[in-house]
Structures are given as structure tokens and as C-alpha cells.
């Protein structure tokens, strides 16, 4: 239904080939870092706040308005930074098509990255586990340990609705197309 990731071209290409119906959500932390990296240090605090105004907007309409404001504020002086947001607008705002309770989970890949960070930390310390079997056992135990600290999905009852294709617009479940006109 939805894949969350950074702008990795291999990921995007594979996703389009293997799961063509899957929608894509860009990872906001990486996008923010990429935008800030293209700016002088003096402009970064204000830019970071403007980016947060986009992904923390109350709905997609407000997020689109925040992107327009961002482009107006930074486009003339820092066109490269502004383009990083405007050119990926659809993929950055995909999460607004899902229940508002899920937005916090959909803007980020932190649950995946945090788990693998723990595994990466331990495997670097041990400098190899010896055998393939030992490495797999160590990774399994590390992931099981990390699993105990995972945060549950907000509003899990809505996951079933999303999986069946329910649509959410302006933070509301759209049961019938005629509701959109109202």
C-alpha cells in the first residue's frame, strides 16, 4: 500500500517494477538534512522551521500552502534548496492520504533504522560473528531484543480499513465519493 524511504533510486525503481500500485512516501528526516546541507549555516534554523511547518501541517491543503510559502521565501536566494522540496511534493505529502493517527509513523523510517542501528553497532563491535550461523543467531537475538522497545502503531483498528483501500481526505474517512463534494 505504501513504502516509506529516502530518494534512493534503486529502491524507487524496484518498487515501481515489483509493486507498481504501491504509493511512495519520502522520509522527512533525510529530506530535511538534504535541504539544510544545500544552505549556509546562517539560513538553516529558519529553513528547518519552515520545513517542519510543512510536515506538521494540520492537513494536506495547509501543507501545500506551507510549501508555496517555503518556495517564496527560499526560492529566489536558494533555488536548489527550494527545488528539493517542490520537486518531490507529491511523495513528501503522501502520508496525508492516510489516517491522521498514522502520520507520525508514515513520515519516517526510524523504526526500521533504529532496529538495524542496534544490530550494526553490535556487529561492528564483534568484528564478525565467526560463522554465518553465529551471525544470523546474533542478529535474531538483537532484533528480538529491540522488538521489546518498539512503539505500537497509533489507531491499529484503522490499519484494516487502509488495507482494504479506504480513502482519507482532509483527515476524514471518505466512505462515498459524494462526501468529497460536501
Backbone torsions as a table, in degrees:
resi	resn	phi	psi	omega
1	UNK	NA	-44.5	-176.9
2	UNK	-150.1	136.5	175.0
3	UNK	-119.5	130.4	179.4
4	UNK	-107.8	128.1	179.4
5	UNK	-166.6	176.5	176.4
6	UNK	-84.4	-165.2	-175.1
7	UNK	-85.1	20.1	-177.6
8	UNK	-57.1	120.0	-175.2
9	UNK	-64.9	-37.0	179.3
10	UNK	-62.9	-41.5	178.1
11	UNK	-62.4	-47.4	-177.7
12	UNK	-65.0	-40.6	-179.8
13	UNK	-66.8	-44.6	178.9
14	UNK	-63.5	-41.1	179.6
15	UNK	-60.0	-45.1	-179.8
16	UNK	-64.6	-34.8	-179.5
17	UNK	-77.9	-44.3	-173.1
18	UNK	-86.6	-40.3	-178.5
19	UNK	-128.3	72.7	-173.0
20	UNK	-62.7	-23.1	-179.0
21	UNK	-86.2	-9.2	-177.0
22	UNK	-72.5	133.4	177.4
23	UNK	-86.8	156.8	-175.8
24	UNK	-116.5	135.2	174.1
25	UNK	-118.9	124.5	177.1
26	UNK	-77.5	147.6	-179.2
27	UNK	-80.2	116.3	-172.6
28	UNK	-67.6	-32.8	-178.7
29	UNK	-64.8	-46.1	178.3
30	UNK	-65.5	-42.0	-179.8
31	UNK	-61.5	-44.5	178.6
32	UNK	-60.1	-46.0	179.4
33	UNK	-61.3	-40.6	179.1
34	UNK	-64.3	-41.0	179.0
35	UNK	-66.2	-47.3	-178.1
36	UNK	-63.4	-34.0	178.5
37	UNK	-64.7	-21.5	-179.1
38	UNK	-92.6	8.7	-177.1
39	UNK	-120.8	156.6	171.3
40	UNK	-68.6	153.9	-177.6
41	UNK	-54.7	-37.5	-176.9
42	UNK	-64.2	-26.2	-178.3
43	UNK	-92.4	-9.6	-172.6
44	UNK	-67.7	-42.4	-178.9
45	UNK	-60.6	-45.6	179.1
46	UNK	-65.6	-38.8	179.4
47	UNK	-65.7	-42.6	179.6
48	UNK	-60.4	-41.8	177.6
49	UNK	-63.4	-41.5	179.3
50	UNK	-64.7	-37.0	177.8
51	UNK	-68.2	-41.7	177.6
52	UNK	-62.1	-34.7	176.9
53	UNK	-62.3	-29.5	178.4
54	UNK	-72.0	-57.8	-172.9
55	UNK	-78.9	-10.3	174.6
56	UNK	-102.0	9.6	-179.7
57	UNK	-62.0	155.1	-175.5
58	UNK	-71.1	-22.9	175.4
59	UNK	-161.0	178.6	-175.9
60	UNK	-63.6	-38.2	179.8
61	UNK	-60.0	-44.5	178.7
62	UNK	-68.0	-35.0	177.8
63	UNK	-65.8	-42.0	178.1
64	UNK	-64.0	-38.2	176.6
65	UNK	-65.1	-38.0	178.7
66	UNK	-67.4	-33.6	176.2
67	UNK	-67.9	-41.3	177.1
68	UNK	-60.5	-44.2	177.1
69	UNK	-62.5	-42.8	178.5
70	UNK	-59.0	-46.4	-179.6
71	UNK	-63.6	-38.6	178.4
72	UNK	-67.7	-40.7	-178.0
73	UNK	-71.4	-39.6	-170.9
74	UNK	-113.3	-12.9	-173.9
75	UNK	-62.9	-41.3	-177.3
76	UNK	-70.8	-44.5	-175.6
77	UNK	-85.7	-34.5	-177.2
78	UNK	-131.3	67.3	-174.9
79	UNK	-61.0	-34.8	-180.0
80	UNK	-62.2	-43.5	178.8
81	UNK	-65.5	-45.0	-179.5
82	UNK	-63.4	-39.6	179.8
83	UNK	-64.8	-30.9	179.7
84	UNK	-62.7	-28.1	177.0
85	UNK	-88.7	-49.6	-173.2
86	UNK	-68.3	-34.8	-177.9
87	UNK	-72.4	-22.2	179.7
88	UNK	-109.3	20.0	-173.1
89	UNK	-52.1	-48.7	-177.5
90	UNK	-61.2	-43.9	-179.3
91	UNK	-72.3	-26.5	178.1
92	UNK	-76.6	-25.1	-175.5
93	UNK	-107.4	8.5	-178.8
94	UNK	-57.1	-36.6	-175.8
95	UNK	-59.1	-21.7	178.6
96	UNK	-68.5	-11.7	178.2
97	UNK	-87.5	5.8	-178.9
98	UNK	-118.2	169.4	-179.6
99	UNK	-57.1	140.3	-178.5
100	UNK	-57.1	-32.2	179.6
101	UNK	-63.1	-23.4	-177.3
102	UNK	-93.7	-10.6	-174.0
103	UNK	-55.0	-43.3	-177.2
104	UNK	-59.3	-32.4	179.9
105	UNK	-80.4	-31.1	-172.4
106	UNK	-85.8	-16.5	179.9
107	UNK	-81.6	-7.3	-170.1
108	UNK	-140.0	157.0	171.8
109	UNK	-110.3	17.5	-177.5
110	UNK	-55.0	-39.9	179.1
111	UNK	-57.4	-39.5	179.6
112	UNK	-73.8	-47.1	-177.4
113	UNK	-64.4	-38.5	180.0
114	UNK	-64.3	-41.1	178.9
115	UNK	-62.2	-47.8	-177.5
116	UNK	-74.6	-21.5	175.0
117	UNK	-65.3	-41.2	177.9
118	UNK	-63.6	-42.3	178.6
119	UNK	-64.9	-46.0	-179.2
120	UNK	-61.4	-41.4	179.5
121	UNK	-60.2	-47.0	-177.5
122	UNK	-70.5	-38.5	-178.6
123	UNK	-71.1	-29.7	176.0
124	UNK	-69.6	-38.1	-179.7
125	UNK	-64.9	-40.5	-177.3
126	UNK	-80.7	-12.4	-179.3
127	UNK	51.9	48.4	179.5
128	UNK	99.4	143.1	-176.0
129	UNK	-96.0	4.3	-179.8
130	UNK	97.9	-76.8	-178.1
131	UNK	-116.9	166.1	177.6
132	UNK	-60.7	-42.4	-179.3
133	UNK	-63.1	-43.5	179.5
134	UNK	-65.1	-39.7	178.8
135	UNK	-64.4	-45.2	179.1
136	UNK	-63.1	-41.2	178.6
137	UNK	-62.9	-43.1	-179.5
138	UNK	-64.4	-45.3	179.2
139	UNK	-62.0	-43.4	178.4
140	UNK	-57.9	-47.6	-178.3
141	UNK	-65.7	-38.5	178.5
142	UNK	-65.8	-41.4	179.1
143	UNK	-68.5	-40.8	176.4
144	UNK	-60.2	-40.9	178.7
145	UNK	-65.6	-44.2	179.2
146	UNK	-64.2	-33.3	-178.3
147	UNK	-58.8	-31.4	-179.1
148	UNK	-65.6	-22.5	-178.6
149	UNK	-100.6	1.6	-179.1
150	UNK	-66.6	144.0	177.4
151	UNK	-87.6	136.2	-179.9
152	UNK	-72.2	155.7	177.4
153	UNK	-68.8	134.5	174.0
154	UNK	-66.0	141.7	176.1
155	UNK	50.5	59.5	-178.3
156	UNK	-60.6	-23.0	178.5
157	UNK	-64.7	-21.2	179.3
158	UNK	-82.3	-15.7	-179.4
159	UNK	-60.7	-42.2	179.3
160	UNK	-61.4	-40.2	177.8
161	UNK	-63.1	-43.6	179.6
162	UNK	-62.0	-44.4	-178.3
163	UNK	-64.0	-27.9	178.7
164	UNK	-86.7	1.8	175.5
165	UNK	96.7	12.4	178.5
166	UNK	-59.6	146.0	-179.2
167	UNK	-108.0	142.2	177.0
168	UNK	-125.0	126.7	177.7
169	UNK	-136.5	137.9	-178.2
170	UNK	51.8	42.4	175.6
171	UNK	71.9	2.9	-177.3
172	UNK	-113.8	146.2	173.2
173	UNK	-70.1	128.2	178.5
174	UNK	-101.3	108.9	-177.5
175	UNK	-87.3	-34.9	-179.5
176	UNK	-133.9	142.1	-179.8
177	UNK	-54.3	-31.5	-178.5
178	UNK	-68.2	-15.5	176.1
179	UNK	-66.9	-25.0	-179.4
180	UNK	-64.0	-34.6	-177.2
181	UNK	-71.9	-25.2	-177.2
182	UNK	-73.3	NA	NA
